[in-house]
Amino acid sequence: MDYIKMLREDSALADLLCEVSGVEVLSEFKTPQDEGGHISYNISGKTFAREKSGSEYILIEDGSVG
């Protein structure tokens, strides 16, 4: 979580991450997209970043990333 906070506070670093990897760190946590009801999640989590392709990075309640 400290890395997410660091990226949110340092826009130059967040821009570099996006440029190099295509990953955009969101300014706040969001509810994961559920693909129109076709996906269900077994564990709670919040989206903290997205790829240009639309994939999401989700911080899961146990501290891992999905």
WOTA-V436539 format. One line per field, one symbol per residue. ss: DSSP state (@ for helix, = for strand, . for the rest). phi: phi as a letter, one per 40 degrees, with the letter a starting at -180 (. if undefined). psi: psi as a letter, one per 20 degrees, with the letter a starting at -180 (. if undefined). A space follows every 10 residues. Layout:
ss = ???
phi = ???
psi = ???
This chain:
ss = .@@@@@@@@. @@@@@@@@@@ @.======== ....@@@... ....====== =....===== ....=.
phi = .ccccccccb ccccccdccc bgbbcccacb cdcbfggcbb bcbcabcbab cdchcbbbcc dcgcbb
psi = hhhggghhhn hggggggggg ijpppqiqqr pqqjlkjipq piqqrppiqq rhiiqqppoq hjirp.
